[in-house]
Amino acid sequence: MSAVVELAEVSVTRGGSRLLDEVSWTVLDDQRWVVLGPNGAGKTTLLQMISARMHPTAGVAGVLGEVLGTVDVFELRPRIGFMSAALADSIPAAERVADVVVSAAYAVVGRWWEEYDEPDHDRARGLLSDVGIGHLADRTFGTLSEGERKRVQVARALMTDPELLLLDEPGAGLDLAAREDLVSTLTALAADIDAPASVLVSHHVEEIPPGFNHALLLRAGAVVAAGPVDEALTAETLSEAFGLPLVLERSAGRWSARRRS
């Protein structure tokens, strides 16, 4: 197996604040990682960096065999599927759902001058069907529920057949039913041997899909634990990451956590 992410003592400093603090971390091409931590832990900064949207202040960051700072990021980004709230906010409400997905082929948001071949349109519609919303292809993005929008974004992130899939808090803002639907979609994706290496950021262990087999826990920009999920994700490491005594339980492949009484 080959590494798709290799970080060596990476730090990110902005405005005098250390957002990441000497993080060393490796993601192999057959792994599915969840990144957990409280607000301000550095999770989104980490994803911004490995999506080639931010450079480290110190250390070496390797992504898909390239070193950030020595590669044209505009050539690297199409190899990375990326889903985030900021990206979702930039999607025009009047954009047709199928166009939201197909436009990822040019790494743009919103249809402009670019033209797409019929195989591109077929792939976009196929991906929408794969995530369970093929019937919404001709709706406009602004008419969808929050859960449906998240599925559209997953399909968009997969449009370019990426080598690395990054999902920044995909469950944020979802109600229970929509969250469970999304977890089911991501569980199926994790089980697909042809799916890319995946990194999912979350605040909540309840959002970890079965099949995500590794965990990275962060606090104040530093690594608390990293490795196979059964070893890295424990009551002790979760309590340390969130600064609160927690009980961690697992049942039928799903996790839950609560404050220790």
N, C-alpha and C positions, 0 to 999 in steps of 0.2 A: 504494500500500500504506500502511496505517496502523500506528502504533506500538501495541503492546500492553503494552510495558514501556519506561519512560523514567526512567532514574536520572541525576540531576545532582549530582555531587560528594557522593554519599551516604556517610556514615560511621555505624557502629554501635559504641557503646562500652558494655560491661557489666563491672561490677566493676573498673573502672580499666583494662581491656584493650580495645584497639581491634580489633574483630572484622572490620570493613570499613573501609577507609581511602580516602575520597574516590573512590568508584567511580562512573564515568559510563559508561552502557551503554544501548543501545537495541535492542529486539527488535521486528521487524516481524511482521505477522500471517501472512506466508507462510514464515517462517523456522523452521528446526529447529536449536537450539543445543546443544552439549555444553559443560559447564563442568568444567574439569580443574584439579587441584591436589592437593597433599599434605594430610595431616591438619592441621587448624588453619589452612587457607588462607582459610576464610570461605565455603566453598561452601554448607554447610547454612544458615548465617546468611542468605546471599543468598536462598535459596529460601524460608526462613521469612518473609522480608520481602516478597518479591513474591507470596507466597501470602496476604498480608494477615494474617499471624499475628504480625508484629513491625513496629514502627515505627522509622524511622531516628532516630539521635541528632542528625544534622545533614544538610543537603542536602535535596533534593526527590525523592520517589519517586512516580512515576506508574504506575498499573496499570489497564489497560483504560479509559483516559480519565479515571480518578479519581486524586486526590492523597491519599496516605495521611496521615491526621491530619485530613482534612476530610470523610471519607466514612464511612458506617456499614459496618464491615467484614463484618457479618453479611449484608448485602445483596450485598457484593462477592464473598465467598467462593464462593457457589454457581456463579459464572461461571468459576471456576478449578478444573480437575481436578488433584488433588494425590495423590501416592503417596509414602509415606515409611515407614521402619522403625518409627517411633514410632506412626504410624497403624495399621500392621499389628499391633503389639503390643496395641492396644486392641480388636481384633476378638475377640469371644467364640469360643472354640474350638468351641462347640456350635452356632454360627450356621450356618444353611443357606447354601450358597454363593450361590444366587440372591438371598437376602435381604441378604447382604453387599453385593451390587451395587445392588439396588434402593433400599436405605436411603440411598444417596448423594443421592437426589432431595430428601431433607430435611436433608442434611448431618449425618446422625447415624450413629453406629456401634451396631448392635444394634437389632432390631425392638422397639418399645415400643407407644405408643398410635397411631402414625400409620397411615393407610390409603393404599393405592396403587390406582390404576386399572389395568385390564387392559393398556392400552398401556404402562404403566410396567413391568409384569411381562414383557411381550413384548420391550420394549427391553432389559431386563436379560439375558434369555435370548439375545437376538440378539447382544449384545456378548460374552457368554461364548462363543458359537459363533465370533464373529469372531476371538477370540484363541485358538481351538483347544481349548476345554475345555467346550463346550456339554454334553457328556455328564456333567459333574460338577455340574450345577446343583443337584441334590438331595442331594449329599453335604454333610457338615459341614466347616467350614473347618479344624478341627483334624485331620482325617484326611488332608489333602492334603500332598503333598510341597512342599518350599520353592519349587521352580520353578512348580508349579501355583498356589501361593498368590500368587506374583508376578503371574501372569497374571490371577488374580481381581482383584488390586489395579489392574491396568491397566484392566480392564473397568469397575471401580467408578469410576476417575478419569474415564472417558468418559461416565458415566451421564447427567450433566446437559447433555450436548452443550456442553462448556466452550469458551470463547474462548481459553483458555490452559491448556496441559497441562504440569505440573511433575512430574518423576520424580527422586526423590532416591535415588541409588545403587541402581537396580533390580536390578543384577547381584550385589549383595553377598550372600555366603553360598551362592551357587549353584555346583554342580559344572559341569564343562565342558559336558556335554550339555545341562543345564538353561539354562546361560548362552547357548549357541548357539540354543536354541529361543526364548529371550526376545529375543535380537538379531534373529532372523527375524521375530518378531511386531512389533517396533518398526521394522524396515525396511519392512514392509508399511504400517505406520501412517504413516511418513514420506513414503511414495510417494503416499498418498491426498490428493488436492488438496482434499478437504473436511475433512481433519483440522485441528485447531487448531494454532496456533503452539506449539512444544514446546521445553522446556528440560530437558535430562538432565544430572544431576550424576554424575560418576564419578571414581575414582582411576586408572582403567586405560584406555589408548587402545584396547586390544583389545575393549572393550565398546561402542565407538562404532558404532552401526548405519549402514550405507550409507544415504545420503539425509539425514543430519544435516550440514547445509551450512555451519554457522558454529561457531566455537569461541571460548570465553572462558577464559583461563588466569589463575589467581590464585596469589599467594604472600603469606602474612602479611597477608591482607585487601586487598591492592592488585592492580590489574590489571597483568599481565605482557604480555598480548597479547589482542586481540579483533578479530574480523572473519571474512571467509570462511575456511573451514577450511584451504584450501590455502595461505593467506597467514599465518594466525595460528598454525597448528599446525606447527611446524618443530622440528628437532632442537635448535636454539638456544633457542627459547622454552620448549620442554618441559624442557630441561636447567636453564634459569633458574628455572622454576616449582618443580621438584623438588630443586634444589640438588645435582644429580648429572650428570656428563657422560653423555649418552644418545645412542644411535643410534635413529633413527626410520625405519620403513619402511612402505610401503603396497603392498598387492597385492590385486587383485580387489576394490577398494573397502574393504578392511579394513586397519586399522593395527596395528602391533606396535612395541614399544620394548624395548631392552635397554641395559645399561650399556656404555659405550664402553670397549673393552679398550686 
